[in-house]
């Protein structure tokens, strides 16, 4: 549509595939620099680092421009500066400013942001920086939609008779919210502490442990069950009894009327262990063969939270009362 003819080079894509995409294949990188505009789309590797140098840039015809949408490190920044000194017709566009941007600005003066155009933040590649920027942008769009009814990024229109999102966002709702709190020694707290102790023991010996541990207790019995993959050699019986003793449960009498029984004894309680290794299906879906940016969760839940003006600590009133 712009009346331009495209040329492309990719050592991993067959020439016929490049032609099918609408570009004319060339046989080498230097051939690309015989054309007016060169756009870079390459990863940063030892091979590509500073690979775009003066020898290549000097091949650009009069009025030639380099467009860098890859990492700024693939271009030799010293040679870029020299090109601006030697070639008043040379232009460079990048979505990441080079480290010597100030020197470039000094060389080209009022032509800065005309011959040398650099954006402030990179949004393109699959990098931690790009993912963080994209996440922030998405969060801002969601907040703007619910709080202000902004539909700038909307793909599917609302029904003609639907309420504007801004109006829906301001609609008040009444609901019942309750909170529950249990005291020290409650079975729920015992189970939590036992599970936590198992996790701590695993991570202490093997920081890469994969632990899914649940605990149940009733009538002088404690059971730990779940899926654990670890290099740690644990004595689960000892871990369980240690937690029970630390909490203070040291007596059990099989008589509900007994005033001496605490309902659980670290010395006489039955400890059941039903621990197996992590399921291969879960491991494959969560972490095996995945990089750090693609690790999943072996379990899921729904959490919600908010700051409330009901109390001085910004927690819901029912929580503080419980």
Backbone bond lengths (Angstrom), bond angles and torsions (degrees), N, CA, C in turn:
res aa  C-N    CA-C-N  psi(-1)  N-CA   C-N-CA  omega(-1)  CA-C   N-CA-C  phi
1 X - - - 1.433 - - 1.513 112.52 -
2 X 1.361 117.47 -17.59 1.461 120.65 -178.81 1.523 111.28 -102.78
3 X 1.315 116.66 7.05 1.448 120.38 178.58 1.511 114.02 68.68
4 X 1.329 116.83 24.91 1.464 121.00 -178.01 1.518 110.39 -105.48
5 X 1.315 115.77 149.86 1.453 121.46 175.00 1.514 108.13 -105.40
6 X 1.324 117.10 131.11 1.462 121.95 -174.30 1.519 111.22 -102.37
7 X 1.331 115.26 140.82 1.454 122.99 175.04 1.528 106.84 -123.84
8 X 1.319 117.47 146.74 1.462 119.96 -176.64 1.514 110.97 -145.30
9 X 1.334 113.76 150.55 1.466 120.31 174.69 1.523 108.51 -137.91
10 X 1.321 116.22 128.99 1.460 122.18 175.54 1.523 106.90 -149.89
11 X 1.341 117.98 115.37 1.470 120.12 -176.93 1.521 113.58 -65.84
12 X 1.341 117.44 -13.43 1.456 120.37 -176.86 1.528 113.35 -105.62
13 X 1.318 117.02 -1.99 1.456 120.99 -179.39 1.526 109.09 -116.26
14 X 1.342 118.66 125.83 1.468 121.29 179.76 1.526 111.12 -59.30
15 X 1.338 115.17 148.41 1.467 120.80 -177.55 1.521 111.83 -58.22
16 X 1.340 116.93 -37.08 1.458 119.01 -178.88 1.528 111.99 -66.81
17 X 1.341 117.21 -31.20 1.461 120.56 177.26 1.527 110.54 -70.34
18 X 1.326 116.08 -37.69 1.471 119.65 177.25 1.522 109.48 -63.78
19 X 1.330 115.59 -41.19 1.468 119.96 179.23 1.516 110.85 -64.95
20 X 1.352 117.25 -38.84 1.463 120.69 178.84 1.525 111.44 -62.76
21 X 1.332 116.33 -28.81 1.464 120.57 -179.79 1.527 111.81 -80.55
22 X 1.331 116.86 -3.83 1.460 119.65 175.48 1.510 115.70 101.90
23 X 1.350 117.67 7.22 1.464 120.96 179.94 1.525 110.22 -113.05
24 X 1.322 114.89 158.79 1.462 120.18 175.84 1.523 108.47 -92.85
25 X 1.332 118.43 119.72 1.469 120.18 -178.30 1.528 111.31 -71.91
26 X 1.335 116.23 141.41 1.463 121.77 171.74 1.519 107.89 -116.02
27 X 1.328 116.50 163.65 1.454 120.31 -170.93 1.527 114.02 -91.97
28 X 1.323 117.77 -12.67 1.462 119.36 -177.38 1.522 110.55 -153.57
29 X 1.332 115.60 163.02 1.457 121.07 178.05 1.530 111.67 -64.22
30 X 1.337 118.84 -43.88 1.475 117.90 179.63 1.520 113.24 -55.55
31 X 1.340 118.43 -33.16 1.462 120.53 179.73 1.526 111.82 -62.09
32 X 1.328 116.24 -31.12 1.462 119.29 179.13 1.527 111.22 -62.10
33 X 1.323 115.81 -35.14 1.464 120.14 -174.93 1.526 112.97 -80.42
34 X 1.321 116.63 6.11 1.461 120.76 172.30 1.524 110.85 -86.81
35 X 1.349 116.31 0.54 1.459 120.79 -176.28 1.534 110.44 -113.28
36 X 1.328 115.55 165.71 1.462 122.21 -168.20 1.526 113.98 -62.65
37 X 1.327 116.24 -46.34 1.462 120.44 -177.38 1.521 109.23 -124.60
38 X 1.323 115.82 132.38 1.468 121.39 177.77 1.523 108.30 -120.35
39 X 1.331 116.51 122.80 1.465 122.29 -179.97 1.524 109.21 -111.23
40 X 1.326 117.03 126.86 1.468 122.30 -176.73 1.522 110.98 -96.52
41 X 1.332 115.08 133.21 1.470 121.62 176.31 1.527 107.15 -141.71
42 X 1.323 117.05 71.89 1.466 121.41 -175.03 1.519 109.73 -132.47
43 X 1.331 118.52 151.07 1.466 120.89 176.03 1.526 109.98 -77.06
44 X 1.322 116.58 162.99 1.459 121.17 176.24 1.525 108.72 -89.53
45 X 1.317 116.46 112.76 1.464 123.15 176.38 1.519 108.37 -133.03
46 X 1.329 115.69 174.01 1.464 119.19 176.41 1.528 110.79 -59.82
47 X 1.319 116.47 -32.13 1.466 120.95 -178.67 1.529 111.77 -74.91
48 X 1.341 117.08 -36.70 1.465 119.57 -175.23 1.525 113.20 -90.94
49 X 1.338 118.02 -15.90 1.461 120.41 -177.92 1.527 110.69 -59.02
50 X 1.343 116.32 124.47 1.463 124.17 179.93 1.527 113.05 54.84
51 X 1.328 116.40 24.94 1.473 120.62 -179.74 1.520 112.68 -73.76
52 X 1.338 117.32 -23.63 1.464 120.55 177.50 1.518 107.62 -88.25
53 X 1.326 116.00 98.27 1.459 122.20 -171.87 1.524 111.74 -118.53
54 X 1.321 115.64 -173.80 1.456 120.32 -175.51 1.528 111.93 -64.36
55 X 1.337 116.82 -33.95 1.461 120.00 179.92 1.526 110.95 -59.01
56 X 1.330 116.29 -39.44 1.465 120.07 178.18 1.523 110.73 -77.55
57 X 1.324 116.47 -46.45 1.467 120.57 -175.64 1.528 112.12 -62.27
58 X 1.328 116.17 -32.21 1.468 119.66 -179.18 1.524 112.44 -67.47
59 X 1.327 117.61 -16.92 1.464 120.91 179.88 1.531 111.91 -77.95
60 X 1.337 116.65 -16.25 1.460 119.23 -178.25 1.526 110.63 -59.23
61 X 1.334 117.66 136.80 1.464 120.00 177.13 1.526 111.07 -69.17
62 X 1.313 116.94 173.10 1.454 121.53 -179.75 1.532 110.10 -57.94
63 X 1.342 115.73 133.02 1.458 120.31 -177.51 1.513 113.39 78.91
64 X 1.333 116.58 13.46 1.462 120.55 -178.54 1.520 112.33 -70.08
65 X 1.341 116.00 153.48 1.469 121.19 -178.36 1.522 110.30 -138.80
66 X 1.313 115.17 141.25 1.464 122.25 174.58 1.522 108.10 -104.86
67 X 1.343 115.96 127.65 1.467 121.93 178.64 1.518 107.30 -114.48
68 X 1.316 116.94 113.05 1.463 121.76 -174.99 1.525 110.24 -107.88
69 X 1.335 116.67 104.34 1.471 121.18 174.15 1.520 110.36 -108.10
70 X 1.339 115.79 12.45 1.458 121.03 173.80 1.530 107.51 -95.06
71 X 1.309 118.60 -154.33 1.461 121.32 176.35 1.523 109.38 -82.37
72 X 1.323 116.40 146.57 1.469 118.89 -176.55 1.519 111.87 -65.84
73 X 1.363 117.24 -20.62 1.459 119.94 -177.46 1.524 113.61 -71.10
74 X 1.347 118.24 -14.67 1.467 119.15 -179.32 1.528 110.83 -74.38
75 X 1.329 117.02 -14.74 1.461 121.63 179.25 1.528 109.43 -103.32
76 X 1.319 116.91 133.99 1.463 121.29 177.17 1.523 107.93 -73.71
77 X 1.314 117.16 108.06 1.457 121.17 -172.29 1.525 112.68 -67.62
78 X 1.316 116.94 -32.61 1.458 119.29 176.54 1.516 111.85 -64.95
79 X 1.334 116.68 -38.33 1.464 120.75 178.67 1.523 111.53 -71.67
80 X 1.339 116.55 -32.75 1.472 119.78 175.27 1.530 109.90 -61.55
81 X 1.342 115.77 -45.39 1.461 120.37 178.75 1.530 110.60 -59.98
82 X 1.331 116.24 -42.33 1.455 119.98 179.92 1.520 111.90 -65.75
83 X 1.333 116.89 -34.70 1.464 120.57 177.38 1.520 110.96 -62.99
84 X 1.322 116.90 -40.55 1.461 120.00 178.04 1.531 110.69 -64.70
85 X 1.323 117.25 -32.15 1.461 120.79 178.69 1.526 111.13 -73.49
86 X 1.358 115.90 -39.48 1.469 120.37 -173.98 1.515 113.78 -87.59
87 X 1.343 116.10 -29.79 1.468 119.21 -172.19 1.526 110.62 -124.16
88 X 1.321 119.35 99.77 1.472 121.51 179.78 1.521 112.80 -68.28
89 X 1.350 116.75 -9.95 1.462 120.17 179.62 1.523 112.46 -96.01
90 X 1.344 117.31 -6.31 1.461 121.55 -175.57 1.528 111.05 -77.55
91 X 1.340 116.18 141.09 1.468 121.45 177.81 1.524 109.97 -130.42
92 X 1.329 116.01 148.42 1.466 121.65 -178.84 1.524 109.15 -138.22
93 X 1.337 116.32 126.13 1.458 122.78 178.40 1.525 108.37 -121.84
94 X 1.326 117.00 131.64 1.464 120.76 -178.92 1.523 109.95 -147.53
95 X 1.354 115.51 144.25 1.464 117.93 177.26 1.527 111.71 -89.86
96 X 1.336 116.72 11.53 1.461 122.33 168.37 1.521 107.30 -140.07
97 X 1.306 117.59 124.32 1.461 120.86 -179.12 1.523 110.85 -67.88
98 X 1.349 118.26 136.44 1.465 120.35 177.19 1.522 110.41 -70.21
99 X 1.322 116.07 162.99 1.462 120.52 -178.07 1.528 111.70 -66.26
100 X 1.327 116.55 -25.82 1.459 119.81 -179.10 1.525 112.27 -100.05
101 X 1.331 116.68 29.78 1.469 121.04 -179.08 1.520 111.38 -58.25
102 X 1.341 117.22 -36.50 1.467 120.62 -179.47 1.526 110.50 -64.56
103 X 1.338 117.41 -38.87 1.467 120.67 178.75 1.522 110.64 -67.31
104 X 1.342 115.60 -39.67 1.460 119.85 178.02 1.523 110.07 -61.39
105 X 1.328 115.84 -43.68 1.467 120.75 -179.93 1.522 110.52 -61.00
106 X 1.316 116.24 -38.20 1.464 121.03 -179.40 1.525 110.57 -66.43
107 X 1.347 116.30 -36.22 1.461 120.76 -177.46 1.529 111.77 -72.66
108 X 1.343 117.14 -43.61 1.473 119.53 -172.63 1.521 113.32 -98.45
109 X 1.327 117.67 -6.15 1.460 121.27 173.48 1.515 113.96 57.24
110 X 1.351 116.55 -123.59 1.463 120.48 -174.46 1.531 112.74 -72.88
111 X 1.323 116.91 -2.95 1.467 120.36 175.79 1.536 111.58 -85.53
112 X 1.345 115.25 -2.47 1.462 119.38 177.28 1.529 109.66 -64.31
113 X 1.324 116.20 137.16 1.469 125.40 -172.92 1.529 111.43 70.34
114 X 1.333 116.20 13.53 1.464 121.47 170.13 1.522 108.65 -122.49
115 X 1.352 115.18 -52.53 1.465 119.52 173.05 1.522 111.05 -89.39
116 X 1.300 118.00 -27.49 1.468 123.57 177.75 1.521 107.60 -124.81
117 X 1.319 116.16 111.06 1.467 121.05 -177.07 1.523 108.78 -119.52
118 X 1.330 116.03 119.66 1.462 120.78 -178.89 1.528 109.18 -128.04
119 X 1.334 116.81 134.18 1.460 120.83 176.13 1.521 109.39 -89.43
120 X 1.340 116.21 164.15 1.458 121.22 -174.37 1.519 113.29 -80.32
121 X 1.345 117.06 -39.09 1.460 119.66 -175.04 1.522 110.32 -133.48
122 X 1.317 115.01 140.15 1.461 120.52 179.18 1.516 109.49 -87.88
123 X 1.344 117.93 132.35 1.458 122.02 -179.11 1.529 112.40 -119.23
124 X 1.337 117.99 -2.29 1.456 118.94 -165.36 1.510 117.58 -85.38
125 X 1.324 119.16 -64.38 1.462 121.84 -162.96 1.523 113.02 -76.52
126 X 1.326 115.18 167.94 1.455 121.25 177.09 1.521 109.30 -82.38
127 X 1.311 116.76 74.18 1.451 123.10 177.37 1.516 108.21 -122.52
128 X 1.327 116.46 165.98 1.467 120.34 178.30 1.520 109.70 -59.74
129 X 1.332 116.82 -41.47 1.457 121.29 178.90 1.527 111.18 -60.69
130 X 1.350 115.48 -46.26 1.463 119.46 -178.15 1.525 111.11 -66.45
131 X 1.338 116.99 -40.93 1.463 120.26 179.74 1.522 111.27 -64.63
132 X 1.333 117.02 -39.71 1.464 120.26 177.46 1.526 110.91 -63.86
133 X 1.341 116.22 -44.27 1.467 119.75 179.56 1.521 111.16 -62.67
134 X 1.342 116.11 -42.51 1.463 120.16 -179.80 1.533 110.69 -65.21
135 X 1.344 116.13 -38.94 1.458 119.81 178.94 1.513 112.20 -63.79
136 X 1.336 116.58 -42.45 1.464 120.77 178.42 1.528 110.38 -63.80
137 X 1.348 116.00 -42.69 1.466 119.68 179.53 1.523 111.13 -62.42
138 X 1.344 116.77 -42.50 1.458 120.21 179.86 1.529 111.30 -64.72
139 X 1.339 116.80 -41.59 1.466 120.70 179.07 1.526 110.88 -62.47
140 X 1.329 116.42 -42.27 1.463 119.86 179.09 1.530 111.67 -63.62
141 X 1.332 116.02 -37.73 1.467 119.56 178.91 1.527 110.99 -66.47
142 X 1.330 117.08 -40.73 1.471 121.39 -179.87 1.531 110.10 -64.32
143 X 1.337 116.43 -45.65 1.465 120.55 179.70 1.527 110.18 -62.26
144 X 1.330 116.32 -43.66 1.465 120.22 -178.99 1.526 111.14 -63.65
145 X 1.320 116.39 -34.72 1.471 120.00 179.74 1.527 110.71 -67.56
146 X 1.331 117.05 -49.69 1.464 119.95 -174.89 1.525 112.87 -75.84
147 X 1.329 117.87 -32.52 1.458 119.68 -177.13 1.526 113.03 -89.01
148 X 1.339 116.86 -32.97 1.462 119.80 -174.13 1.529 113.63 -122.77
149 X 1.332 116.08 -4.16 1.463 118.52 -179.84 1.515 113.82 72.88
150 X 1.336 117.92 22.48 1.469 121.31 -179.42 1.530 109.60 -69.50
151 X 1.312 116.73 123.31 1.474 121.56 -177.94 1.523 111.67 -117.90
152 X 1.309 116.62 23.86 1.465 120.83 -177.35 1.531 112.07 -57.77
153 X 1.331 117.49 -36.72 1.464 120.81 -176.07 1.531 111.82 -101.01
154 X 1.309 116.86 15.97 1.465 121.94 -177.95 1.528 110.96 -71.59
155 X 1.331 116.64 135.23 1.460 121.54 178.77 1.522 111.73 -94.01
156 X 1.341 116.25 -43.99 1.455 120.98 -177.95 1.523 109.98 -110.81
157 X 1.332 118.44 124.19 1.465 120.73 -177.96 1.522 112.33 -68.68
158 X 1.337 116.21 152.38 1.449 121.26 175.16 1.528 109.70 -72.54
159 X 1.326 117.34 155.30 1.472 119.65 175.16 1.526 110.17 -57.11
160 X 1.324 115.63 148.43 1.466 120.20 -176.75 1.519 112.03 -57.82
161 X 1.342 117.35 -32.14 1.458 120.27 -177.50 1.529 112.44 -94.83
162 X 1.326 117.78 6.72 1.460 120.48 -178.51 1.514 111.75 -77.34
163 X 1.319 117.89 155.34 1.456 121.88 178.54 1.526 110.02 -74.42
164 X 1.313 118.02 143.79 1.462 120.43 175.52 1.519 109.96 -59.45
165 X 1.334 118.12 141.28 1.467 120.45 -178.52 1.523 113.19 -58.50
166 X 1.349 117.75 -32.67 1.464 120.00 178.90 1.524 111.06 -61.87
167 X 1.349 115.85 -38.14 1.454 119.94 179.91 1.520 110.17 -69.68
168 X 1.340 116.19 -41.86 1.457 119.36 178.65 1.521 111.24 -62.27
169 X 1.342 116.26 -38.49 1.461 120.56 -178.69 1.516 111.77 -63.93
170 X 1.334 117.48 -28.64 1.465 121.10 -177.74 1.530 112.93 -92.43
171 X 1.317 116.77 -3.85 1.456 119.85 -178.40 1.525 110.35 -69.69
172 X 1.325 117.89 123.63 1.449 121.32 179.96 1.520 112.16 -75.25
173 X 1.333 116.13 147.73 1.458 121.32 178.68 1.526 109.84 -130.93
174 X 1.312 115.56 145.55 1.459 120.89 176.64 1.512 109.13 -114.70
175 X 1.323 116.20 128.25 1.465 119.18 179.95 1.531 108.57 -147.77
176 X 1.321 115.45 160.11 1.458 122.34 -179.89 1.514 109.58 -96.76
177 X 1.313 116.64 126.82 1.462 122.02 179.87 1.517 108.22 -122.99
178 X 1.324 117.39 125.35 1.464 120.88 -179.75 1.522 109.77 -125.66
179 X 1.320 116.61 157.45 1.457 122.38 179.10 1.521 109.25 -133.23
180 X 1.329 115.93 148.86 1.464 121.40 178.75 1.510 108.91 -126.13
181 X 1.314 116.76 139.26 1.452 121.28 176.68 1.525 108.69 -134.19
182 X 1.335 116.67 138.62 1.469 120.63 179.20 1.520 108.85 -114.86
183 X 1.321 116.66 153.11 1.455 122.11 -176.29 1.527 111.71 -85.50
184 X 1.328 114.58 170.78 1.462 120.04 176.64 1.528 109.62 -59.12
185 X 1.333 115.07 140.60 1.456 119.74 179.97 1.508 113.52 91.47
186 X 1.328 118.09 -9.86 1.467 121.34 176.98 1.532 108.85 -63.17
187 X 1.338 117.94 142.03 1.477 120.47 -179.85 1.524 113.76 -52.37
188 X 1.330 116.96 -35.25 1.467 118.89 178.27 1.524 111.25 -60.03
189 X 1.332 116.50 -42.79 1.463 120.37 -178.58 1.531 110.65 -71.35
190 X 1.320 117.10 -35.95 1.469 119.95 176.38 1.529 109.81 -59.65
191 X 1.320 115.74 -48.06 1.464 120.44 -177.60 1.527 111.14 -63.50
192 X 1.313 116.39 -41.22 1.465 119.31 178.69 1.521 111.16 -60.89
193 X 1.326 116.43 -42.81 1.462 119.89 -177.46 1.523 111.79 -69.55
194 X 1.314 117.02 -35.12 1.469 119.78 177.58 1.527 109.92 -66.22
195 X 1.332 116.42 -47.29 1.468 120.01 179.02 1.518 111.03 -60.78
196 X 1.338 116.35 -41.84 1.468 120.53 178.03 1.530 110.97 -62.47
197 X 1.318 117.06 -39.36 1.463 120.99 -179.16 1.528 110.97 -65.85
198 X 1.331 116.63 -38.65 1.469 120.52 177.11 1.535 109.77 -64.01
199 X 1.327 116.33 -44.89 1.464 120.32 178.42 1.525 111.13 -61.22
200 X 1.338 116.51 -46.88 1.469 120.39 -179.57 1.524 111.24 -59.16
201 X 1.329 116.50 -42.52 1.466 121.02 -178.80 1.532 110.63 -64.52
202 X 1.323 116.60 -39.30 1.463 120.30 179.12 1.526 111.06 -66.33
203 X 1.330 116.48 -48.19 1.461 120.35 -176.82 1.523 112.09 -68.10
204 X 1.332 117.65 -31.14 1.457 120.90 179.26 1.520 111.04 -63.00
205 X 1.318 116.38 -39.03 1.470 120.80 -178.91 1.520 112.35 -89.77
206 X 1.338 116.60 -29.61 1.471 120.75 -176.61 1.528 108.85 -146.57
207 X 1.341 117.34 96.26 1.472 120.34 -177.37 1.522 114.17 -60.04
208 X 1.326 118.09 -16.54 1.463 120.87 -179.61 1.528 112.31 -97.70
209 X 1.312 116.31 17.42 1.466 120.42 179.43 1.516 111.01 -61.60
210 X 1.324 115.92 146.25 1.464 122.73 173.54 1.525 106.67 -112.80
211 X 1.339 116.10 111.09 1.465 121.11 -169.79 1.520 111.68 -123.48
212 X 1.320 115.75 123.44 1.465 122.25 169.86 1.523 105.84 -129.63
213 X 1.323 116.48 97.75 1.468 121.23 -172.43 1.527 110.86 -124.41
214 X 1.304 116.14 128.98 1.469 122.60 175.36 1.525 108.81 -118.78
215 X 1.328 115.34 149.41 1.467 120.42 -178.75 1.524 109.97 -129.92
216 X 1.318 115.25 141.74 1.471 121.43 175.45 1.528 108.25 -134.37
217 X 1.342 117.02 147.69 1.456 120.40 179.07 1.523 110.62 -142.52
218 X 1.339 115.36 143.27 1.478 121.81 178.22 1.512 108.95 -168.63
219 X 1.366 115.95 130.78 1.464 121.50 171.96 1.528 113.20 49.00
220 X 1.346 115.98 63.35 1.465 122.19 175.85 1.532 112.80 61.21
221 X 1.306 115.55 32.11 1.463 120.89 177.06 1.522 109.34 -135.52
222 X 1.325 116.21 137.54 1.459 121.84 174.26 1.523 107.85 -128.90
223 X 1.310 116.19 128.13 1.460 120.25 179.72 1.525 109.49 -120.25
224 X 1.311 116.21 131.89 1.459 121.50 172.48 1.530 107.04 -112.79
225 X 1.320 115.61 133.71 1.463 120.22 -176.97 1.526 109.04 -144.59
226 X 1.305 116.00 154.79 1.456 119.39 177.08 1.505 112.96 150.49
227 X 1.330 115.56 -161.16 1.459 122.74 -179.32 1.519 108.55 -126.11
228 X 1.330 116.14 120.24 1.463 121.19 -177.03 1.527 109.22 -133.96
229 X 1.316 115.69 127.23 1.457 121.38 172.74 1.515 107.45 -118.16
230 X 1.338 116.64 114.60 1.457 121.27 -175.19 1.527 110.34 -156.22
231 X 1.317 115.60 155.44 1.460 121.41 173.72 1.532 110.65 -86.57
232 X 1.322 117.19 -7.71 1.464 121.25 -179.58 1.529 110.81 -70.79
233 X 1.313 115.36 142.96 1.469 121.62 175.72 1.523 107.51 -103.68
234 X 1.337 115.26 98.72 1.464 119.52 -173.22 1.517 112.26 -102.64
235 X 1.318 113.89 143.61 1.468 121.44 169.27 1.524 105.55 -100.99
236 X 1.350 116.08 92.08 1.462 120.48 -174.65 1.521 111.57 -60.92
237 X 1.325 116.73 -36.56 1.466 120.95 179.22 1.528 110.30 -59.18
238 X 1.339 116.00 -44.37 1.463 120.77 -179.10 1.519 111.19 -67.36
239 X 1.346 117.01 -40.07 1.460 120.94 179.29 1.526 110.50 -61.95
240 X 1.344 116.28 -46.11 1.462 120.86 -178.43 1.526 111.02 -62.80
241 X 1.325 116.77 -49.22 1.472 120.01 -177.61 1.532 111.06 -64.89
242 X 1.323 116.76 -32.96 1.459 119.98 178.70 1.528 111.90 -64.68
243 X 1.334 116.14 -41.71 1.459 120.00 178.66 1.527 110.59 -66.90
244 X 1.325 116.64 -44.73 1.469 121.27 -179.65 1.530 110.54 -58.90
245 X 1.341 115.55 -43.33 1.464 119.87 -179.93 1.520 110.95 -67.21
246 X 1.337 117.20 -40.18 1.463 121.02 -178.70 1.521 111.74 -64.17
247 X 1.333 116.02 -35.20 1.462 119.85 178.07 1.526 110.60 -69.42
248 X 1.333 116.59 -33.31 1.462 120.10 178.27 1.516 114.91 116.93
249 X 1.329 117.46 11.71 1.465 120.54 177.79 1.528 108.70 -87.26
250 X 1.337 115.47 106.30 1.469 119.44 -174.99 1.524 113.58 -134.41
251 X 1.332 116.69 17.71 1.476 117.20 178.79 1.521 110.33 -153.09
252 X 1.322 115.23 140.13 1.455 120.38 175.94 1.521 109.19 -143.74
253 X 1.317 116.12 128.15 1.459 123.07 173.89 1.519 106.61 -126.11
254 X 1.309 116.79 128.39 1.465 121.21 -176.56 1.527 110.25 -77.32
255 X 1.316 114.75 60.88 1.458 121.04 -179.01 1.530 107.19 -154.81
256 X 1.315 116.11 113.95 1.456 120.16 -175.44 1.524 112.44 -64.13
257 X 1.318 117.02 -20.22 1.466 119.80 -179.26 1.521 112.21 -87.97
258 X 1.336 117.82 -4.08 1.461 121.17 -176.39 1.528 110.32 -70.26
259 X 1.345 115.90 133.75 1.460 120.61 177.30 1.530 110.73 -91.94
260 X 1.318 116.56 -7.37 1.465 120.75 -179.83 1.524 112.51 -93.12
261 X 1.308 116.10 -19.41 1.462 119.82 -176.10 1.527 111.39 -81.21
262 X 1.311 114.77 134.03 1.471 121.30 173.64 1.536 111.12 -98.36
263 X 1.325 114.98 0.21 1.460 119.48 177.02 1.517 114.14 87.55
264 X 1.329 117.48 -7.94 1.469 120.49 -177.91 1.525 108.69 -161.51
265 X 1.330 115.64 136.99 1.457 120.31 179.83 1.521 109.60 -129.25
266 X 1.320 116.02 130.11 1.464 119.38 179.59 1.524 112.14 -66.16
267 X 1.327 117.32 -22.06 1.462 120.55 -177.12 1.517 112.80 -88.55
268 X 1.329 117.56 -35.38 1.470 119.94 -173.14 1.523 114.06 -111.00
269 X 1.319 118.36 -5.98 1.465 119.07 -175.27 1.524 111.55 -65.96
270 X 1.313 115.33 150.93 1.458 121.47 175.67 1.532 108.09 -84.90
271 X 1.313 116.84 128.29 1.467 121.57 178.59 1.526 108.49 -111.58
272 X 1.310 115.67 115.87 1.465 121.37 178.53 1.528 108.91 -104.55
273 X 1.317 115.72 131.85 1.473 120.87 -179.25 1.523 109.08 -120.67
274 X 1.296 115.72 118.99 1.464 121.31 176.99 1.541 107.07 -127.69
275 X 1.324 115.20 73.03 1.463 122.22 -177.38 1.522 109.71 -112.61
276 X 1.310 117.40 130.38 1.451 122.65 174.59 1.521 108.65 -127.01
277 X 1.323 116.69 175.03 1.463 120.13 177.93 1.520 110.31 -77.17
278 X 1.316 114.75 161.61 1.462 120.67 -179.67 1.526 110.29 -60.92
279 X 1.311 115.68 137.44 1.461 121.60 178.47 1.522 110.64 -58.55
280 X 1.344 118.58 133.21 1.479 120.34 177.06 1.524 112.33 -58.38
281 X 1.344 116.55 -33.26 1.464 119.39 179.45 1.526 110.72 -65.06
282 X 1.348 116.29 -43.15 1.468 119.87 178.62 1.520 110.03 -67.53
283 X 1.342 116.70 -43.88 1.469 120.38 -179.89 1.521 110.91 -58.51
284 X 1.342 116.48 -42.75 1.464 120.41 179.96 1.513 112.64 -66.20
285 X 1.338 116.52 -33.21 1.457 120.03 -179.32 1.509 113.52 -83.74
286 X 1.345 117.01 -17.07 1.460 119.96 -173.14 1.523 113.38 -104.71
287 X 1.357 117.63 -51.40 1.465 117.20 -170.40 1.520 115.84 -141.29
288 X 1.311 119.61 -25.11 1.468 120.56 -175.91 1.524 110.45 -66.67
289 X 1.329 116.58 125.33 1.453 121.46 178.71 1.510 114.75 75.07
290 X 1.324 117.61 13.90 1.462 121.25 -178.45 1.519 110.31 -114.08
291 X 1.344 116.42 149.16 1.463 119.32 175.74 1.528 109.35 -84.39
292 X 1.341 115.60 176.25 1.460 120.41 -173.11 1.516 113.15 -64.53
293 X 1.351 117.02 -24.69 1.457 120.80 -178.76 1.520 112.55 -85.41
294 X 1.340 117.02 -3.48 1.457 120.29 -173.59 1.528 112.33 -124.64
295 X 1.335 116.95 16.58 1.461 120.79 -179.53 1.523 109.82 -73.97
296 X 1.335 116.09 134.94 1.458 120.26 -179.01 1.520 112.09 -101.63
297 X 1.306 116.35 -165.21 1.471 122.69 -179.88 1.524 109.22 -119.93
298 X 1.335 115.51 138.33 1.451 119.63 -179.71 1.518 113.12 -83.35
299 X 1.303 116.66 -7.44 1.457 121.48 178.49 1.521 106.94 -145.00
300 X 1.287 116.39 168.30 1.459 118.47 -178.96 1.522 110.37 -145.74
301 X 1.303 115.11 158.62 1.456 121.07 178.48 1.503 108.86 -161.51
302 X 1.300 116.27 169.69 1.464 121.69 178.86 1.525 108.14 -111.68
303 X 1.304 116.28 120.70 1.461 121.59 -179.91 1.533 109.16 -118.07
304 X 1.300 116.81 149.77 1.459 119.06 172.66 1.521 107.86 -147.42
305 X 1.298 115.73 156.53 1.451 119.09 179.80 1.506 110.76 -166.59
306 X 1.297 116.02 158.26 1.453 120.27 -179.78 1.523 108.39 -164.59
307 X 1.319 116.19 160.19 1.457 121.50 174.73 1.523 108.32 -90.36
308 X 1.324 116.28 133.23 1.461 121.00 -177.16 1.523 109.87 -116.06
309 X 1.338 115.95 147.98 1.467 119.75 176.59 1.524 111.24 -94.78
310 X 1.326 116.63 14.15 1.475 120.59 -178.98 1.526 111.57 -74.94
311 X 1.341 117.37 -26.57 1.464 120.87 -176.76 1.522 109.52 -136.47
312 X 1.322 116.12 165.24 1.466 121.08 -178.22 1.526 111.86 -69.68
313 X 1.346 117.81 -26.73 1.462 119.67 179.20 1.530 112.30 -92.39
314 X 1.343 115.92 9.73 1.469 122.86 175.29 1.523 114.35 66.12
315 X 1.333 116.31 14.99 1.465 120.45 174.54 1.525 109.38 -94.63
316 X 1.337 117.68 155.23 1.458 119.42 177.29 1.535 111.13 -57.33
317 X 1.314 117.32 145.31 1.456 121.60 -177.52 1.522 112.09 -57.74
318 X 1.330 116.17 -40.53 1.479 119.06 -178.95 1.525 110.65 -61.88
319 X 1.340 118.12 -34.39 1.456 121.34 179.10 1.513 110.12 -65.58
320 X 1.342 117.18 -45.55 1.454 120.88 -179.58 1.528 111.35 -65.27
321 X 1.330 116.41 -38.15 1.464 120.13 179.20 1.519 111.19 -68.16
322 X 1.327 116.72 -38.87 1.473 119.94 -179.98 1.510 110.40 -68.51
